[in-house]
Amino acid sequence: MKQWVMAKHPKGLVKPKDFRLEEVPIPIPGEGEVLVKTLYLGVAPVMLRYMTNETSFERPMGIGDVMIGRGVGMVMESHSPAFKKGDLLQTKLGWREYAIIKDDPYYMTYKMQSKDLNPSFGVGALGMNGFTAVIGMRDICKVKAGDTVLVSGAAGSVGSMAGYVAKALGCRKLVGIAGGKEKCQLLLDKLGYDIALDYKQPGLYEQLDVHFPNGIDVFFDNVGGELLDEVLGRITRRARIAICGRISEYLIPPEEYHRPKNMYRIGLKDAKMEGFFVYDYQEHYPEYELQLATWIREGKLIPLEDIGYGLEAMPEALISLYKGTNGGTRMVKVAD
Ligand SMILES: NC(=O)c1ccc[n+]([C@@H]2O[C@H](COP(=O)([O-])OP(=O)(O)OC[C@H]3O[C@@H](n4cnc5c(N)ncnc54)[C@H](OP(=O)(O)O)[C@@H]3O)[C@@H](O)[C@H]2O)c1
């Protein structure tokens, strides 16, 4: 079977030469272990920080280690009472065609329930990114009918789902920010946004004034930095802000992070701003999956998937996130 290992710690943006493809035998599961066949693998901006050992929640990576990553796989052989053959798992498979996993909290394994829906949804809509959208939009921002809602990174995996969640909850106006004409068109045509703003064009903040004449009730932020600061300057009384990510600052040193000038407005406007991490909400995953699967079956959420084919496509899939060339959930189909 094939697997990708880290050939170098990346410097700046990830590059193809930071990875090496290897051929190794399919592993044999021992006592308490499970052999899983990889069907789909996802990519996430955080993976670059795994490779540079910048996260506190993932084990350090050395040269030659299999690339860390989550995906959806099927149990082929089980020597663990926790799993049975045929189970569909979202887990830390790594970038490889077969993986051995254990019933261990490290793997953060989630057994999928919605077997009538496409297993690829386990990478996006019915996986961590969909769950992230529900936590941020529904549980932190408590979107309700009449709210005006803004999403940054709106055409990405989390952002595309966040928009659908806001609409399903009855928001009045949904505005998304994305990079480039094509992505903005995607927001309007495929992702249910009412207005799409291109941050790569001049005048973004003036556009916010035009489209939110009475202010922003809810902001789901994937980008951080100066944009967050400008939004703070435009919030309504009792506004809610979910800090999901800050991709605009992942590739720059801390001394270059934007220093917000509008933070005082949280107090002035009796607003709420909350960061969150999807893995802290594990006990709620079955309920999130049920809710999202219901919206999918009702046609209220149409997952937008951006699929590459074959394990060989993994490095390019990850690189595309930083180049912004993905639309919706970027993933790779590894096997049927
Ligand atoms: N809190 C949590 O538990 C949690 C869970 C999952 C993900 N996240 C965070 O959510 C965010 C989105 O993750 P995702 O997996 O859905 O990725 P994604 O949005 O599918 O892909 C990343 C997108 O970010 C945009 N981008 C890249 N560089 C940017 C920059 N300098 N400024 C503004 N936008 C930039 C690009 O879109 P454009 O072309 O539109 O710029 C790119 O397509 C990330 O910040 C991630 O860390 C948080």
The ligand as a Gaussian input file, in Angstrom:
#p B3LYP/6-31G(d) Opt

LIG

0 1
 N      -12.424000      26.161000      15.731000
 C      -12.363000      24.929000      15.262000
 O      -12.585000      23.954000      15.968000
 C      -12.038000      24.760000      13.808000
 C      -12.306000      23.551000      13.134000
 C      -12.015000      23.454000      11.770000
 C      -11.452000      24.543000      11.092000
 N      -11.178000      25.689000      11.789000
 C      -10.629000      26.885000      11.114000
 O      -11.597000      27.301000      10.175000
 C      -10.959000      27.982000       9.104000
 C      -11.413000      27.380000       7.780000
 O      -10.958000      26.037000       7.715000
 P      -11.404000      25.087000       6.498000
 O      -10.909000      23.731000       6.797000
 O      -12.840000      25.304000       6.215000
 O      -10.520000      25.647000       5.291000
 P      -11.048000      26.258000       3.954000
 O      -11.833000      27.486000       4.325000
 O      -11.716000      25.211000       3.150000
 O       -9.727000      26.674000       3.176000
 C       -9.025000      27.781000       3.565000
 C       -9.538000      29.060000       2.836000
 O       -9.045000      30.176000       3.550000
 C       -8.903000      31.244000       2.657000
 N       -7.637000      31.920000       2.909000
 C       -6.405000      31.428000       2.762000
 N       -5.487000      32.354000       3.117000
 C       -6.192000      33.460000       3.502000
 C       -5.827000      34.750000       3.965000
 N       -4.546000      35.106000       4.123000
 N       -6.818000      35.627000       4.262000
 C       -8.103000      35.300000       4.112000
 N       -8.512000      34.080000       3.682000
 C       -7.554000      33.183000       3.370000
 C       -8.929000      30.689000       1.241000
 O      -10.158000      31.139000       0.683000
 P      -10.217000      32.493000      -0.161000
 O       -9.779000      32.144000      -1.538000
 O      -11.639000      32.881000      -0.065000
 O       -9.257000      33.432000       0.490000
 C       -8.966000      29.196000       1.442000
 O       -9.765000      28.544000       0.478000
 C       -9.462000      27.863000       9.353000
 O       -9.034000      29.052000       9.963000
 C       -9.363000      26.685000      10.315000
 O       -8.222000      26.745000      11.100000
 C      -11.456000      25.808000      13.112000

